[in-house]
Amino acid sequence: MRKSRRAAPFFGLNDHMPVVLALVLGFQHALSMLAGVITPPIILAGQGGVNLAPEDAQYLVSTSLIVCGLLSAVQITRFHIWKSPYYIGTGLISVVGTSFTVIPVATGAFAQMYATGYCPTAADGTKLPCPRGYGALIGTGTVCALLEILLSFTRPKLLKKIFPPLVTGPTVALIGISLIESGFQNWAGGSGSCSERPESGPFRLCPTVSAPHALPWGSAEFIGLGFSVFVTIILCERFGSPIMKSCAVVLGLLVGCIIAGATGYFSDSGIRSAPAVSFIWVKTFPLSVYGPIVLPLLAVYIVLMMEAIGDITATCDVSRLEVEGGLFDSRIQGGVLADGFNGLLSGLLTITPLSTFAQNNGVIALTRCANRKAGYAACFFLLIMGIFSKFAAALVAIPSAVLGGMTTFLFAAVAVSGVRIISTVPFTRRNRFILTAALALGFGATLVPNWFQYVFTYQGNNRSKEGFFNAITLVCETGFALTGFVAMFLNLVLQEEVEDQVVDEIQEGVMAAKTADRNDDEMDREEWARIEKRSGEDLEKGGEKAV
C-alpha cells in the first residue's frame, strides 16, 4: 500500500516557530531582496547618475541595506496610533526596499542639472561629482512623501476608484520599459560617458581607461559577461530547486562575478580601502527642494501607493489571511501610511524613496511560512550586510556588464507586472481609448526623450520662472509620469458608454445561448438515435417479409 506524503507545516502569522528555522527562512528573504535593494544606489551614484566617488557609492549601498532592514521592521511590527483607529504598518512580512520607480525621474533630473549648471562640469565636458544634486533628489522626495501619508487616511475603495488598474497598469509598464535602457547600456559596458565611445579622454574605454581590463563600449567581452548572468537565471528557473528559483537573480549575479573575477575585470582597491564598519550619516548630502522634480516625484509616490496596495493584498492571500473586510482595510491603511512614512524617513537617512517589495510573497508561498519571526530575521541579516561595509564595497566593485545582465532582467519584470495589471482591465471601447491615448504619449516620450526640450526658450534671470518651465519639460519627457496623468484625467472625465455597461449582460446572454445550443445538440442527438433505431427495426421487418 502506497504511503501518503504529509505536507510541510504552515507557520501562520502568530504561530510558535523555532528560532533556528526562523533564521534560515529569514536569510532566504534577505537574499531575495538583495538585488533589488542594491541596484538603485549603484545606478544613481554611478556615471548615469551623479558620478559620486567610489567611497560615496559604497556608503549608499551600505546605508540602503541598513535603512531597508530598519524600516522593514516598521512594516512588520504594526504600531497603533494612540486614540485613533489608524495604524502604521501591516503586521505581515511586508518588507521594503529602494524603489526602481525613482530611477527614470532621477536620471532625467540629473541630466537636466548638468545641462543647466546646477551640477558642475569640467572644461572638457566631463560630468563631475554632484552631491548637491543627490541631496536635492532626496530632499524633494522627503517633502513629496507627505502626499502618500495624506492619502493613507483615505478609504481604500476611494483610492482604487481614483487610481484603478487602468491608470496604474500602463504607468508601471512604462517604468519598466524606460529602465531597460539603463540595464542594456550597463550590459554593453556602462551607462555613463563611455557609452558615447569618445575618441579620446578617460572614458574612451569602459568604465575608464584606468580600470582593469577596460574595453570599448559594446565589446563582445562585455556582452558575454552580461549573458552569463542572464543565462544562469534562465537555467536556475528551468533546472533549479524551488529555493534556487526564488534566488535565481542572486545566483546569476554570483556566477557573473566569479567569471568576471577569474578573467580580471575586478579591482580590489576599493574593497581594501573600505572601512570595516559603516552606518547611517557617516556621509551626508545637502538637502534641498528641486522644483522641476516635484510633479514627477508626486507621480512616483502615487505609483508606490498603488503598488503597496497590490503587494499587501497578495501578502494577505499567501499568508492565508482575509482579503476583504475591516481588518484587511486596516492593514491596507497601515501599509500605505508606513510606505509614505518610510519615504519621508529614507530621505532624512540619505536614501531615495522606498517601496513595498513583492518578491517576498513568492518566498512565503514557497517556504509555507508567514510568521513575523522570519521577517525580523530578514531585517537582522540586512543590517549585518549593511554594517560591515566590506560587503558593500564588493557589491560596488561588480563590473557594469555583470550588473547590466541582472538589472535588465529585473527591469523587464517590472514591465511585465504592469502588463499583468492591464490584463485585469476589461477591454471595452472606452478603456481601449484611454490606454491608447496614455500609451501613445508615454511611449513617444520614452523613445524620444528630448522631444519637449526646445519648446521653452526662456533665457532670463528669473529662477522661479525657469524652474517652472524645467518642471513642465521634465514631466513631458518622463514617459510614465505623462502616461499616469493622462490616464487618470481621461478615466475621470470619460463616462462609461451604454454598450460598455451592458457588456456583462451580453456575455451572460452569450453563455446562456451556448448552454441552450448545447442542450439542443443533446436533444438532436437523442432524436437522431431514435430515428436510426426505428429505421433499423423497419429494415429488419422488411427483410423478414421478403424471406
C-alpha positions in Angstrom: 0.0 0.0 0.0 1.4 3.4 -1.0 2.1 5.7 1.9 0.6 9.2 1.7 3.1 12.0 1.9 2.4 14.5 4.6 2.6 18.2 3.6 5.1 20.5 5.3 3.5 22.5 8.2 2.4 26.1 7.5 3.6 28.7 10.1 0.9 31.3 10.4 1.3 34.9 11.5 1.4 34.3 15.2 2.3 30.5 15.4 5.1 29.2 17.5 8.3 28.8 15.4 11.8 27.5 16.2 14.4 30.3 16.2 16.9 28.4 14.0 14.2 27.8 11.4 13.2 31.5 11.5 16.9 32.5 10.9 17.2 30.1 7.9 14.0 31.4 6.3 14.8 35.0 7.1 18.1 34.6 5.3 16.1 33.3 2.3 14.0 36.5 2.4 17.1 38.7 2.7 18.7 37.0 -0.4 15.5 37.5 -2.4 15.6 41.3 -1.6 19.4 41.8 -2.1 19.5 42.5 -5.8 16.6 45.0 -5.6 18.0 46.8 -2.6 21.5 47.4 -4.0 20.6 48.3 -7.7 19.2 51.8 -7.3 22.0 53.3 -5.2 24.7 51.8 -7.5 23.0 53.3 -10.6 22.3 56.7 -9.1 25.8 57.0 -7.7 27.4 55.9 -11.0 28.1 57.6 -14.3 24.5 57.5 -15.3 23.6 59.4 -12.1 25.6 62.0 -10.1 29.1 60.5 -10.6 29.9 60.1 -6.9 33.3 58.8 -5.7 33.6 55.1 -5.0 33.6 55.6 -1.3 30.3 57.5 -1.5 28.8 54.8 -3.6 29.9 52.2 -1.0 28.3 54.3 1.7 25.0 54.5 -0.2 24.9 50.7 -0.7 25.6 50.0 3.0 23.1 52.6 4.1 20.5 51.3 1.8 20.8 47.8 3.3 20.7 49.2 6.9 17.7 51.5 6.2 15.7 48.8 4.4 16.3 46.5 7.4 15.2 49.1 9.9 12.1 50.3 8.0 11.0 46.8 7.1 10.7 46.2 10.8 8.3 49.1 11.0 6.0 47.5 8.4 6.2 44.1 10.1 5.6 45.3 13.6 2.3 47.4 13.0 2.1 50.3 15.5 -1.3 51.6 16.7 -1.7 55.4 16.6 -2.8 56.5 20.1 -6.5 57.4 20.4 -7.3 56.8 16.7 -8.4 53.9 14.5 -5.3 54.1 12.4 -2.1 52.0 12.3 1.4 52.3 10.9 2.5 49.0 9.3 0.7 45.9 8.1 1.8 43.4 10.7 2.8 41.0 7.9 6.1 40.0 6.3 5.8 43.2 4.2 9.5 44.1 3.6 10.6 47.4 1.9 13.5 48.2 -0.4 14.8 51.1 -2.5 12.4 51.7 -5.4 13.1 51.3 -9.1 10.4 53.8 -9.8 12.5 56.8 -8.9 15.4 55.9 -11.2 14.0 57.3 -14.5 12.9 60.5 -12.7 16.3 60.9 -11.1 18.4 60.2 -14.2 16.3 62.7 -16.2 16.7 65.3 -13.4 20.5 64.8 -13.1 20.9 65.2 -16.8 18.9 68.5 -16.6 21.0 69.6 -13.6 24.2 69.1 -15.5 22.8 70.9 -18.6 21.6 73.9 -16.6 24.8 74.2 -14.5 23.2 73.1 -11.2 25.8 70.3 -11.2 29.5 71.0 -12.1 31.0 70.0 -15.4 34.7 70.1 -16.4 36.1 72.2 -19.2 36.2 69.1 -21.5 32.6 68.3 -20.8 33.2 65.6 -18.2 30.5 65.4 -15.5 32.0 66.0 -12.1 30.6 64.5 -8.8 27.4 66.3 -7.7 26.5 65.5 -4.1 24.3 68.7 -4.3 22.2 67.1 -6.9 21.7 63.9 -4.9 20.8 66.0 -1.9 18.2 67.8 -3.9 16.7 64.5 -5.0 16.3 63.0 -1.5 15.2 66.4 -0.1 12.5 66.7 -2.6 11.5 63.1 -2.1 11.1 63.7 1.6 8.7 66.6 1.0 6.7 64.7 -1.7 6.3 61.7 0.7 3.7 63.8 2.6 1.3 63.1 -0.3 1.2 59.4 0.3 0.9 60.0 4.0 -2.2 62.1 3.5 -3.7 59.6 1.0 -3.3 56.8 3.5 -6.2 58.2 5.6 -8.5 57.9 2.6 -10.7 54.8 2.2 -9.1 52.1 0.1 -12.2 51.9 -2.1 -12.0 55.6 -3.0 -8.3 55.2 -3.8 -9.0 52.3 -6.1 -11.7 54.4 -7.8 -9.3 57.3 -8.5 -6.3 55.1 -9.3 -7.7 51.9 -10.8 -5.6 49.3 -12.7 -6.5 51.3 -15.9 -4.2 54.1 -14.5 -1.6 52.1 -12.6 -1.1 49.3 -15.1 0.3 51.4 -18.1 2.2 53.6 -15.6 4.1 50.6 -14.1 4.7 49.1 -17.6 6.3 52.4 -18.8 8.5 52.5 -15.7 9.9 49.1 -16.5 10.3 49.9 -20.2 12.2 53.1 -19.5 14.5 51.3 -17.0 15.5 48.6 -19.5 17.5 51.2 -21.5 19.8 51.8 -18.4 20.1 48.0 -17.9 21.1 47.4 -21.6 23.6 50.3 -21.5 25.3 48.7 -18.5 25.2 45.3 -20.1 27.3 46.7 -23.0 29.9 48.3 -20.7 28.4 51.3 -18.8 25.7 53.9 -18.9 27.9 57.0 -18.5 30.2 58.9 -20.7 31.9 55.8 -22.1 28.7 54.7 -23.8 29.2 57.6 -26.3 32.5 56.0 -27.4 34.6 59.2 -27.4 37.9 59.1 -29.4 40.0 60.4 -26.5 39.9 61.1 -22.8 39.5 58.9 -19.8 36.2 57.5 -21.0 37.3 56.2 -24.4 37.2 52.8 -22.6 34.6 51.5 -20.1 34.3 52.1 -17.3 37.5 54.3 -17.5 41.0 53.8 -19.1 42.5 53.1 -15.6 40.1 50.3 -14.8 41.3 46.7 -15.0 40.5 45.0 -18.4 39.0 48.2 -19.8 37.4 47.8 -23.2 35.4 50.0 -25.7 31.7 50.2 -25.0 29.8 47.3 -26.7 32.7 44.9 -26.8 31.9 41.2 -27.2 33.5 40.5 -23.8 31.0 42.8 -22.0 28.1 41.3 -23.9 29.3 37.8 -22.9 29.6 38.7 -19.2 26.0 40.0 -19.2 24.8 36.9 -20.9 26.5 34.7 -18.3 24.2 36.3 -15.7 21.1 36.2 -17.9 21.6 32.6 -18.9 22.2 31.5 -15.4 18.9 33.0 -14.3 17.1 31.0 -17.0 18.9 27.8 -16.1 18.0 28.2 -12.4 14.4 28.6 -13.4 14.5 25.5 -15.7 16.6 23.1 -13.6 16.8 24.6 -10.1 15.1 23.5 -7.0 12.3 25.8 -5.6 14.7 27.6 -3.4 17.2 28.2 -6.3 14.3 29.6 -8.4 13.5 32.2 -5.7 17.2 33.2 -5.6 17.8 32.9 -9.3 18.8 36.6 -9.7 21.3 36.5 -6.9 22.8 33.2 -8.2 23.1 34.7 -11.7 24.9 37.7 -10.2 27.2 35.3 -8.3 28.1 33.4 -11.4 28.8 36.6 -13.3 31.0 37.8 -10.6 33.0 34.6 -10.5 33.6 34.7 -14.2 34.5 38.4 -14.1 36.9 37.8 -11.2 38.6 34.9 -13.0 39.1 36.9 -16.2 40.5 40.0 -14.5 37.6 42.5 -14.5 37.5 43.1 -10.8 39.6 45.7 -8.9 40.1 45.0 -5.2 41.4 48.5 -4.4 38.0 49.8 -3.3 37.4 46.7 -1.1 40.8 47.1 0.6 40.4 50.8 1.2 36.8 50.5 2.5 36.3 50.8 6.3 35.4 47.7 8.2 32.1 49.2 9.6 29.7 51.8 8.3 26.4 53.2 9.5 23.8 55.9 8.7 25.1 59.6 8.4 28.7 58.6 8.1 28.4 60.8 5.0 25.8 63.4 4.4 24.4 65.4 1.5 23.0 69.0 1.4 19.2 68.6 1.5 17.2 71.0 -0.7 14.0 71.0 -2.8 14.5 71.0 -6.6 11.3 72.4 -8.1 11.4 70.7 -11.5 11.1 67.2 -10.0 8.2 67.9 -7.6 5.5 66.8 -10.0 7.3 63.7 -11.3 8.0 62.6 -7.7 4.4 63.1 -6.7 3.5 60.7 -9.5 6.2 58.3 -8.2 4.5 58.3 -4.7 1.1 57.6 -6.3 2.5 54.6 -8.1 4.3 53.4 -4.9 1.0 53.7 -3.0 -0.9 51.6 -5.6 2.0 49.1 -5.7 1.8 48.8 -1.9 -2.0 48.1 -2.0 -1.5 45.3 -4.5 1.5 43.8 -2.7 -0.2 43.9 0.7 -3.3 42.2 -0.8 -1.0 39.5 -2.3 0.8 39.1 1.1 -2.5 38.6 2.9 -3.5 36.0 0.3 -0.3 33.9 0.6 -0.4 34.3 4.4 -3.9 32.7 4.4 -5.5 35.8 5.8 -8.7 37.5 4.8 -8.5 39.9 1.8 -11.7 41.8 2.5 -13.4 43.3 5.5 -12.4 45.8 8.2 -9.2 44.1 9.3 -8.0 43.9 5.7 -8.8 47.6 5.1 -6.9 48.4 8.3 -3.8 46.5 7.0 -4.0 48.4 3.7 -4.3 51.8 5.6 -1.4 50.9 7.9 0.8 49.7 5.0 0.2 52.7 2.8 0.9 55.0 5.8 4.1 53.2 6.7 5.1 53.3 3.0 4.7 57.1 3.0 6.4 57.4 6.4 9.3 55.3 5.2 9.7 57.5 2.2 9.9 60.6 4.4 12.4 58.9 6.8 14.5 57.5 4.0 15.3 60.9 2.6 16.4 62.0 6.1 18.5 58.9 6.3 20.2 59.8 2.9 18.4 57.1 0.8 16.0 57.5 -2.1 12.3 56.6 -1.7 11.4 53.0 -0.7 8.6 50.7 -1.9 7.0 47.5 -0.6 8.6 44.6 -2.2 6.5 41.9 -3.9 9.1 39.1 -4.5 8.9 38.0 -0.9 5.4 36.8 -1.4 6.9 34.0 -3.5 9.2 33.1 -0.7 6.2 32.9 1.7 4.3 30.6 -0.7 7.5 28.5 -1.2 8.5 28.1 2.4 4.9 27.9 3.8 6.0 30.5 6.4 4.1 33.7 7.1 5.5 34.1 10.6 6.8 37.5 11.6 9.9 35.9 13.2 11.2 35.1 9.7 10.6 38.8 8.7 12.5 40.1 11.7 15.3 37.6 10.9 15.5 39.1 7.3 15.8 42.6 8.8 18.6 41.3 11.0 20.6 39.9 8.0 20.1 43.1 6.0 21.5 45.1 9.0 24.5 42.8 9.2 25.2 43.1 5.4 25.0 46.9 5.6 27.0 47.5 8.8 30.0 45.5 7.5 30.9 47.8 4.6 33.4 45.4 3.0 30.4 43.6 1.7 29.0 46.8 0.2 32.4 47.6 -1.3 32.4 44.2 -3.0 29.0 44.9 -4.5 30.1 48.4 -5.8 33.1 46.7 -7.5 30.9 44.5 -9.6 31.6 45.3 -13.3 28.8 47.2 -15.1 28.3 44.3 -17.7 27.5 41.8 -14.9 25.2 44.3 -13.2 23.5 45.1 -16.5 22.7 41.4 -17.2 21.0 41.3 -13.8 19.2 44.6 -13.9 17.8 44.1 -17.4 16.0 41.0 -16.1 14.7 42.9 -13.0 13.5 45.9 -15.0 11.8 43.7 -17.5 10.0 42.0 -14.6 8.7 45.5 -13.6 7.3 46.0 -17.1 5.6 42.5 -17.0 4.0 43.5 -13.7 2.4 46.4 -15.5 1.2 44.2 -18.3 -0.4 41.9 -15.7 -2.2 44.8 -14.1 -3.5 45.9 -17.5 -4.8 42.4 -18.2 -7.2 42.7 -15.3 -9.0 45.6 -17.1 -12.0 44.7 -19.3 -11.1 45.8 -22.9 -14.2 47.9 -23.6 -14.1 50.7 -26.2 -13.7 53.3 -23.5 -10.8 51.5 -21.8 -9.0 50.9 -25.1 -9.3 54.5 -26.0 -7.8 55.6 -22.6 -4.9 53.1 -22.9 -4.2 54.2 -26.5 -4.1 57.9 -25.6 -2.0 57.4 -22.5 0.5 54.9 -24.0 0.8 57.0 -27.2 2.3 59.9 -25.3 4.2 57.6 -22.8 5.9 55.5 -25.5 6.7 58.6 -27.5 8.4 60.4 -24.6 10.3 57.2 -23.7 11.6 56.6 -27.2 12.3 60.3 -28.0 13.1 61.8 -24.5 14.2 65.2 -25.9 11.0 65.8 -27.9 9.9 68.6 -25.5 13.4 70.1 -24.8 13.2 73.0 -27.2 9.6 74.2 -26.5 10.5 76.8 -23.9 13.3 79.2 -25.0 13.3 81.4 -21.9 16.8 83.0 -21.3 16.1 85.5 -18.5 17.3 85.7 -14.9 14.0 84.7 -13.2 14.9 81.4 -11.5 11.4 80.7 -10.4 10.1 81.0 -14.0 13.0 78.9 -15.3 12.3 76.3 -12.7 8.6 76.2 -13.7 9.5 75.6 -17.3 12.0 73.0 -16.3 9.4 71.2 -14.3 7.0 71.1 -17.3 9.8 69.9 -19.5 10.8 67.1 -17.1 7.2 65.8 -16.7 6.7 65.8 -20.5 10.0 63.9 -21.0 9.2 61.3 -18.3 7.1 58.7 -20.1 5.5 57.0 -17.1 4.5 60.4 -15.5 2.9 61.5 -18.7 1.0 58.2 -19.1 -0.2 58.3 -15.5 -1.5 61.9 -15.6 -3.3 61.4 -19.0 -4.8 58.0 -18.0 -6.0 59.4 -14.6 -7.6 62.5 -16.3 -9.3 60.6 -19.0 -10.6 57.9 -16.6 -12.3 60.7 -14.5 -13.6 62.6 -17.5 -14.8 59.9 -19.9 -18.0 58.2 -18.8 -18.9 54.6 -19.4 -20.9 54.2 -22.6 -24.1 52.2 -22.8 -22.5 49.4 -24.8 -19.8 49.2 -22.2 -22.3 48.9 -19.3 -24.1 46.0 -20.9 -21.0 44.0 -21.8 -21.5 41.8 -18.8 -25.2 41.3 -19.8 -24.2 40.4 -23.3 -21.6 38.0 -22.1 -24.1 36.4 -19.8 -26.5 36.1 -22.8 -23.8 34.5 -24.9 -23.1 32.0 -22.2 -26.8 31.2 -21.9 -27.1 30.8 -25.7 -24.2 28.5 -25.7 -25.8 26.5 -22.9 -29.1 26.4 -24.9 -27.2 25.3 -28.0 -25.6 22.5 -26.0 -28.9 21.3 -24.7 -30.4 21.5 -28.3 -27.4 19.4 -29.6 -28.1 16.8 -27.0 -31.8 16.6 -27.8 -30.9 16.4 -31.6 -28.5 13.5 -30.9 -31.2 11.7 -28.9 -33.8 12.2 -31.7 -31.4 11.0 -34.3 -30.7 7.9 -32.3 -34.4 7.2 -32.1 -34.8 7.7 -35.9 -31.9 5.3 -36.6 -33.3 2.7 -34.3 -36.7 2.9 -35.9 -35.2 2.7 -39.3 -33.2 -0.4 -38.3 -36.3 -2.1 -37.0 -38.2 -1.3 -40.2 -35.4 -2.8 -42.3 -35.4 -6.0 -40.2 -39.2 -6.4 -40.6 -39.0 -5.8 -44.4 -36.3 -8.5 -44.7 -38.4 -11.0 -42.8 -41.4 -10.4 -45.1 -39.2 -10.8 -48.2 -37.9 -14.1 -46.9 
